């Protein structure tokens, strides 16, 4: 029995350790992709949008960058999930924001936005965890974000997602050992 426990422990340790190994070349490409993708969104935000419309950078884009540049083979990082997860969650979040009186029931609107966006992503097979944050931002974001209404879906969400996706496609396909999307499937 003791031998069996030790063997199971060794196997588990090996599997966990092996799963966490990252090629040093992948680290550099992940850095480059995230820097260019998030940097381009930030650059456009700062220099090409008027100060009053300065809404282009969303926190959920940082989480998406981790997936699409750092874990390119994950099903959650694929283009269908990236695009569908953010856009459908943004639509869900804006819809909930319009239905629930704000600020009296902001807590309810936030909870419904996230939970409904999860269901929508599951039903459409577009699960992308940062989409939950995108839905929550539609409700709990600044007054400028809430004032956008459904324009929030187009800008900043859709435009930012397409910038991230374009950079991911370019950077992740430069080295021979990486490919994005996984198995060449866009949708």
C-alpha positions as a Markdown table, in Angstrom:
| # | Residue | x | y | z |
|---|---|---|---|---|
| 1 | Unk | 0.0 | 0.0 | 0.0 |
| 2 | Unk | 2.8 | 2.4 | 0.9 |
| 3 | Unk | 4.6 | 1.6 | -2.3 |
| 4 | Unk | 1.4 | 2.3 | -4.3 |
| 5 | Unk | 0.9 | 5.7 | -2.6 |
| 6 | Unk | 4.6 | 6.7 | -3.4 |
| 7 | Unk | 4.2 | 5.6 | -7.0 |
| 8 | Unk | 1.0 | 7.6 | -7.4 |
| 9 | Unk | 2.6 | 10.6 | -5.9 |
| 10 | Unk | 5.6 | 10.4 | -8.2 |
| 11 | Unk | 3.4 | 10.1 | -11.3 |
| 12 | Unk | 1.2 | 13.0 | -10.2 |
| 13 | Unk | 4.3 | 15.1 | -9.5 |
| 14 | Unk | 5.7 | 14.3 | -12.9 |
| 15 | Unk | 2.5 | 15.1 | -14.7 |
| 16 | Unk | 2.0 | 18.4 | -12.9 |
| 17 | Unk | 5.6 | 19.4 | -13.3 |
| 18 | Unk | 5.6 | 18.5 | -17.0 |
| 19 | Unk | 2.4 | 20.4 | -17.6 |
| 20 | Unk | 4.0 | 23.5 | -16.2 |
| 21 | Unk | 7.1 | 23.4 | -18.3 |
| 22 | Unk | 7.3 | 26.3 | -20.7 |
| 23 | Unk | 9.8 | 26.6 | -23.6 |
| 24 | Unk | 11.9 | 29.7 | -23.2 |
| 25 | Unk | 11.2 | 30.6 | -26.8 |
| 26 | Unk | 7.5 | 30.5 | -26.0 |
| 27 | Unk | 8.0 | 33.0 | -23.2 |
| 28 | Unk | 9.6 | 35.5 | -25.6 |
| 29 | Unk | 6.8 | 35.1 | -28.2 |
| 30 | Unk | 4.1 | 35.4 | -25.5 |
| 31 | Unk | 5.7 | 38.6 | -24.2 |
| 32 | Unk | 6.0 | 40.0 | -27.7 |
| 33 | Unk | 2.4 | 39.2 | -28.6 |
| 34 | Unk | 0.9 | 40.6 | -25.4 |
| 35 | Unk | 3.1 | 43.7 | -25.6 |
| 36 | Unk | 2.1 | 44.4 | -29.2 |
| 37 | Unk | -1.6 | 43.6 | -28.8 |
| 38 | Unk | -2.3 | 45.4 | -25.6 |
| 39 | Unk | 0.2 | 48.1 | -26.5 |
| 40 | Unk | -1.6 | 48.8 | -29.8 |
| 41 | Unk | -4.9 | 49.1 | -28.1 |
| 42 | Unk | -3.4 | 51.4 | -25.5 |
| 43 | Unk | -1.7 | 53.5 | -28.1 |
| 44 | Unk | -4.9 | 54.0 | -30.1 |
| 45 | Unk | -6.6 | 54.8 | -26.8 |
| 46 | Unk | -4.2 | 57.5 | -25.9 |
| 47 | Unk | -3.3 | 59.1 | -29.2 |
| 48 | Unk | -6.2 | 58.6 | -31.5 |
| 49 | Unk | -9.3 | 58.9 | -29.4 |
| 50 | Unk | -10.5 | 62.1 | -28.0 |
| 51 | Unk | -10.1 | 62.4 | -24.2 |
| 52 | Unk | -13.8 | 62.3 | -23.5 |
| 53 | Unk | -14.1 | 59.0 | -25.5 |
| 54 | Unk | -11.1 | 57.4 | -23.8 |
| 55 | Unk | -12.7 | 54.0 | -23.4 |
| 56 | Unk | -10.7 | 51.6 | -25.5 |
| 57 | Unk | -8.7 | 49.6 | -22.9 |
| 58 | Unk | -10.7 | 47.0 | -20.9 |
| 59 | Unk | -9.2 | 44.9 | -18.1 |
| 60 | Unk | -10.7 | 41.8 | -19.7 |
| 61 | Unk | -8.3 | 42.3 | -22.7 |
| 62 | Unk | -5.4 | 41.6 | -20.3 |
| 63 | Unk | -6.9 | 38.2 | -19.4 |
| 64 | Unk | -7.5 | 37.5 | -23.1 |
| 65 | Unk | -3.9 | 38.3 | -23.8 |
| 66 | Unk | -2.8 | 35.6 | -21.3 |
| 67 | Unk | -4.8 | 33.0 | -23.2 |
| 68 | Unk | -4.2 | 34.0 | -26.8 |
| 69 | Unk | -0.5 | 34.7 | -26.5 |
| 70 | Unk | 0.6 | 32.6 | -23.6 |
| 71 | Unk | -1.6 | 29.5 | -24.0 |
| 72 | Unk | -2.3 | 29.4 | -27.7 |
| 73 | Unk | -3.4 | 25.7 | -27.9 |
| 74 | Unk | -6.1 | 26.1 | -25.2 |
| 75 | Unk | -9.7 | 25.7 | -26.5 |
| 76 | Unk | -10.5 | 28.8 | -24.6 |
| 77 | Unk | -8.0 | 30.8 | -26.6 |
| 78 | Unk | -9.3 | 30.0 | -30.1 |
| 79 | Unk | -10.7 | 32.7 | -32.3 |
| 80 | Unk | -14.3 | 31.5 | -32.0 |
| 81 | Unk | -14.1 | 31.7 | -28.3 |
| 82 | Unk | -12.2 | 35.0 | -28.2 |
| 83 | Unk | -14.6 | 36.8 | -30.5 |
| 84 | Unk | -17.9 | 35.1 | -29.5 |
| 85 | Unk | -17.1 | 35.1 | -25.8 |
| 86 | Unk | -16.4 | 38.9 | -25.7 |
| 87 | Unk | -19.1 | 40.0 | -28.1 |
| 88 | Unk | -21.9 | 37.8 | -26.7 |
| 89 | Unk | -20.9 | 38.7 | -23.2 |
| 90 | Unk | -20.9 | 42.4 | -24.0 |
| 91 | Unk | -24.4 | 42.2 | -25.6 |
| 92 | Unk | -25.6 | 40.2 | -22.5 |
| 93 | Unk | -24.0 | 42.8 | -20.1 |
| 94 | Unk | -25.5 | 45.8 | -21.9 |
| 95 | Unk | -28.9 | 44.1 | -22.0 |
| 96 | Unk | -28.9 | 43.4 | -18.3 |
| 97 | Unk | -27.7 | 46.9 | -17.6 |
| 98 | Unk | -30.7 | 48.3 | -19.5 |
| 99 | Unk | -33.2 | 46.0 | -17.8 |
| 100 | Unk | -32.1 | 46.4 | -14.2 |
| 101 | Unk | -32.4 | 49.8 | -12.5 |
| 102 | Unk | -29.0 | 51.3 | -11.8 |
| 103 | Unk | -27.5 | 52.1 | -9.1 |
| 104 | Unk | -30.1 | 50.6 | -6.7 |
| 105 | Unk | -29.6 | 47.1 | -8.0 |
| 106 | Unk | -26.1 | 47.3 | -9.4 |
| 107 | Unk | -25.2 | 44.2 | -7.4 |
| 108 | Unk | -28.0 | 42.2 | -9.0 |
| 109 | Unk | -27.2 | 43.5 | -12.5 |
| 110 | Unk | -23.6 | 42.5 | -12.1 |
| 111 | Unk | -24.4 | 39.0 | -10.9 |
| 112 | Unk | -27.0 | 38.5 | -13.6 |
| 113 | Unk | -24.6 | 39.9 | -16.3 |
| 114 | Unk | -21.8 | 37.5 | -15.4 |
| 115 | Unk | -24.0 | 34.4 | -14.8 |
| 116 | Unk | -26.1 | 35.0 | -18.0 |
| 117 | Unk | -23.0 | 35.6 | -20.1 |
| 118 | Unk | -21.6 | 32.2 | -18.8 |
| 119 | Unk | -24.8 | 30.5 | -19.9 |
| 120 | Unk | -24.8 | 32.2 | -23.3 |
| 121 | Unk | -21.1 | 31.3 | -23.9 |
| 122 | Unk | -21.8 | 27.7 | -22.9 |
| 123 | Unk | -24.9 | 27.4 | -25.2 |
| 124 | Unk | -23.0 | 28.9 | -28.1 |
| 125 | Unk | -19.8 | 26.9 | -27.4 |
| 126 | Unk | -17.8 | 30.2 | -27.2 |
| 127 | Unk | -16.5 | 30.0 | -23.6 |
| 128 | Unk | -13.8 | 32.6 | -23.0 |
| 129 | Unk | -13.4 | 33.4 | -19.3 |
| 130 | Unk | -12.5 | 37.1 | -19.8 |
| 131 | Unk | -16.0 | 37.4 | -21.4 |
| 132 | Unk | -17.4 | 37.3 | -17.9 |
| 133 | Unk | -15.4 | 40.4 | -17.0 |
| 134 | Unk | -16.6 | 42.1 | -20.3 |
| 135 | Unk | -20.2 | 41.5 | -19.2 |
| 136 | Unk | -19.5 | 42.8 | -15.7 |
| 137 | Unk | -17.8 | 46.0 | -17.1 |
| 138 | Unk | -20.9 | 46.8 | -19.1 |
| 139 | Unk | -22.8 | 47.0 | -15.8 |
| 140 | Unk | -20.3 | 48.1 | -13.2 |
| 141 | Unk | -18.0 | 50.1 | -15.4 |
| 142 | Unk | -17.8 | 53.9 | -15.5 |
| 143 | Unk | -20.8 | 56.2 | -16.4 |
| 144 | Unk | -19.1 | 56.6 | -19.8 |
| 145 | Unk | -19.2 | 52.9 | -20.5 |
| 146 | Unk | -22.8 | 52.5 | -19.4 |
| 147 | Unk | -23.8 | 55.6 | -21.5 |
| 148 | Unk | -22.5 | 53.8 | -24.6 |
| 149 | Unk | -25.3 | 51.3 | -24.5 |
| 150 | Unk | -25.0 | 48.8 | -27.3 |
| 151 | Unk | -22.1 | 50.8 | -28.9 |
| 152 | Unk | -20.0 | 49.2 | -26.1 |
| 153 | Unk | -20.2 | 46.0 | -28.1 |
| 154 | Unk | -18.6 | 47.6 | -31.2 |
| 155 | Unk | -16.1 | 49.9 | -29.4 |
| 156 | Unk | -14.3 | 49.1 | -27.3 |
| 157 | Unk | -15.2 | 45.4 | -27.3 |
| 158 | Unk | -15.3 | 44.2 | -30.9 |
| 159 | Unk | -12.6 | 46.6 | -32.1 |
| 160 | Unk | -10.2 | 45.6 | -29.3 |
| 161 | Unk | -10.9 | 41.9 | -29.8 |
| 162 | Unk | -10.0 | 42.1 | -33.5 |
| 163 | Unk | -6.8 | 44.0 | -32.7 |
| 164 | Unk | -5.8 | 41.3 | -30.2 |
| 165 | Unk | -6.7 | 38.6 | -32.7 |
| 166 | Unk | -4.8 | 40.1 | -35.6 |
| 167 | Unk | -1.7 | 40.4 | -33.5 |
| 168 | Unk | -2.1 | 36.9 | -32.2 |
| 169 | Unk | -2.4 | 35.5 | -35.7 |
| 170 | Unk | 0.8 | 37.3 | -36.8 |
| 171 | Unk | 3.0 | 36.8 | -33.8 |
| 172 | Unk | 1.9 | 33.2 | -33.0 |
| 173 | Unk | 2.6 | 32.0 | -36.5 |
| 174 | Unk | 6.1 | 33.6 | -37.0 |
| 175 | Unk | 8.0 | 30.8 | -35.2 |
| 176 | Unk | 7.8 | 27.4 | -36.7 |
| 177 | Unk | 7.0 | 25.6 | -33.4 |
| 178 | Unk | 3.8 | 27.7 | -32.7 |
| 179 | Unk | 0.6 | 27.9 | -34.6 |
| 180 | Unk | -2.6 | 29.9 | -34.1 |
| 181 | Unk | -5.4 | 29.0 | -34.3 |
| 182 | Unk | -4.9 | 25.5 | -33.1 |
| 183 | Unk | -5.3 | 22.9 | -35.8 |
| 184 | Unk | -6.0 | 25.8 | -38.3 |
| 185 | Unk | -9.6 | 26.0 | -37.2 |
| 186 | Unk | -10.9 | 29.6 | -37.1 |
| 187 | Unk | -14.5 | 28.7 | -36.1 |
